């Protein structure tokens, strides 16, 4: 994957150069990727958040203003539209469920099944969700494939027994990173995003992998995807779990908080999914380099992003609904989260910072 270098990042036909993700007034707009191709198509995939990191959802084409060289581009001429992001981007969520003896024999399996089902209902419309389980065994057990029926799949957990009643939490995280990374590599679109969510009722007991092994794996993955942890049980150590849940952690020693934990984390993922926009328009320019600015107006505030592109060879006949030409050979994965949006869930200590670099298309963390 290409690292963002600010000015001078070349993307697509004509050469689009990122100036800066910018946010004037109250909104922050962050470029994920952009596309420029003949006859005169320009598209940008970006996020919109408030200054305190809250996602801004449900904006329409009329909520955006496009400027080229600081002059407004006519909405009628540009035919600007918001495309379905699925034509260029895909978001995966891998949910790992602790099925160790302490969970299965707790009497709380119906609550856990319901919580995981509602998680799938809430996140499923926006992301391809898969469910795997872990216990004390060396490897994960698949329950629901990416994009499968979460509710039907997790219903079967009520009849399952652990192969090993211990808890291989550390090993599960490491293997979960590998599974999610491999799925992202196989994605059929150029923009890939991943989220790893782990539910557990305690701490690692199997000692098949150390905490240092987990940290090295997460550091190696870097910002390739987000990680969340839901912990509910008497053995839960919020500080320890927050080192895994770098994007957010819900930690409670009360088992009755299982549903609440799933609800809080699913709400965060759902909201984050709605902050993405794929805006496409037909440029009136026909030659030369130009600065394009996209202004968003929403939540009572506004903000802008800006980048440069080359219009040499541009002409008539543009259809803004054409699939953008994002680079499949060098796909983009998730950007590092903004510091202000790295807030933990209820009662959680701040997540540990990621030290790793951006993962490339050939990335495969060591187990």
C-alpha positions, 0 to 999 in steps of 0.5 A, spaced: 500 500 500 502 506 498 503 511 504 500 518 504 506 523 502 501 529 502 503 533 496 505 530 490 502 523 491 500 521 484 493 517 483 490 515 476 490 518 469 492 525 469 495 525 476 491 528 482 496 531 487 493 531 494 494 538 497 492 536 504 486 534 508 483 540 511 477 542 515 475 549 516 470 552 521 467 546 524 467 540 520 474 535 518 474 532 511 479 527 510 481 524 503 482 517 503 483 516 495 481 520 489 480 518 481 481 522 475 480 519 468 477 521 461 473 524 458 473 528 464 471 524 471 473 526 477 471 522 484 474 523 491 472 518 497 473 521 503 470 522 510 466 527 514 467 528 521 465 534 526 471 537 529 471 533 536 471 526 531 463 525 531 461 522 524 457 526 520 452 522 516 446 522 511 449 528 507 446 529 500 449 532 493 446 538 495 450 539 501 457 539 497 460 545 493 465 544 488 470 549 486 476 549 481 481 554 482 477 557 487 471 558 482 465 555 484 463 549 479 456 549 476 452 543 479 448 543 473 455 543 468 458 538 473 452 533 474 455 532 481 453 526 485 454 521 491 456 514 488 454 508 492 461 507 495 461 499 494 463 500 487 470 502 490 470 500 497 469 495 502 469 494 509 470 488 513 468 486 520 471 480 524 467 478 530 471 473 535 467 470 540 470 467 547 467 460 547 471 458 553 468 454 559 467 460 563 463 463 558 459 456 555 458 454 562 456 461 565 448 460 563 449 467 559 449 464 552 442 466 550 444 473 552 451 473 548 447 470 542 442 475 542 448 481 543 452 478 537 445 477 533 443 485 534 451 486 533 450 483 526 443 486 525 446 493 526 453 493 523 451 488 517 448 493 512 454 497 512 460 492 513 461 484 511 461 481 518 464 474 519 464 471 526 469 466 529 470 463 536 476 461 540 477 457 546 483 454 549 485 451 542 490 453 538 486 456 532 479 459 531 473 456 529 469 459 523 461 460 524 459 465 519 463 467 513 464 474 511 457 477 509 454 471 511 447 471 516 450 473 522 443 471 526 442 464 523 450 463 524 450 465 532 444 461 534 448 455 533 453 457 539 448 455 544 449 447 542 456 448 542 462 446 547 469 448 547 474 443 544 479 446 550 475 450 556 481 454 557 482 461 554 487 462 548 485 470 547 492 472 545 492 467 540 485 468 537 487 476 536 494 474 532 490 469 528 484 474 527 489 479 525 491 474 520 484 472 517 482 479 517 488 481 513 488 475 508 480 477 507 482 484 505 488 482 500 482 478 496 477 484 496 475 485 489 475 493 490 481 498 491 479 501 497 479 496 503 477 497 510 477 492 516 475 492 523 477 486 528 472 486 534 473 481 540 469 479 546 471 475 552 469 474 559 476 475 562 484 474 560 488 469 556 489 463 560 492 458 555 499 462 554 500 459 547 502 466 545 504 472 550 502 479 550 508 481 547 506 477 541 500 480 541 503 487 541 508 486 536 502 483 531 498 489 532 504 494 531 506 490 525 499 491 522 499 498 524 493 502 521 491 497 517 484 496 521 481 498 527 481 493 533 475 493 539 474 489 545 468 488 549 470 485 556 464 483 561 466 478 567 469 478 573 476 477 571 476 482 566 482 487 566 480 493 562 487 496 562 490 490 559 484 489 554 485 496 552 492 495 549 488 490 544 482 494 543 486 500 540 480 503 537 475 502 543 474 498 549 468 496 553 470 493 560 466 491 565 466 486 571 459 485 571 456 479 566 450 483 565 453 488 561 454 484 555 449 487 551 451 494 553 458 492 551 456 490 544 451 495 543 456 501 544 461 498 540 456 496 534 454 504 535 461 506 534 462 502 528 455 503 525 457 511 526 464 510 523 461 507 517 456 513 515 462 518 515 464 515 508 462 519 501 464 517 494 463 524 490 463 524 483 463 530 478 464 532 471 470 537 471 469 543 466 476 544 465 480 541 459 487 542 460 492 544 465 493 543 472 487 545 477 486 545 484 479 542 486 476 544 493 470 540 496 466 543 501 461 540 505 455 543 509 452 539 515 451 539 522 451 546 522 458 547 520 462 546 514 469 544 512 473 543 506 478 538 503 483 540 497 487 537 492 490 538 485 489 534 478 491 535 471 486 535 466 490 534 459 486 530 454 479 532 458 473 533 453 466 532 453 461 526 454 463 525 461 458 520 466 459 522 473 456 515 475 462 511 471 466 507 476 472 511 479 479 508 476 482 507 483 488 503 483 487 496 484 494 494 483 496 498 489 489 498 493 488 503 499 487 500 506 484 504 512 488 510 514 490 512 521 485 514 525 485 521 528 487 522 535 480 526 536 476 520 534 480 515 538 476 515 544 475 509 548 468 506 549 465 507 556 469 507 562 475 505 558 482 507 559 485 511 552 487 506 547 495 504 546 498 508 540 499 504 534 507 504 532 507 500 526 507 502 519 502 502 514 501 495 511 502 493 504 498 489 499 503 483 501 502 484 508 501 478 512 503 478 520 507 473 523 503 468 527 
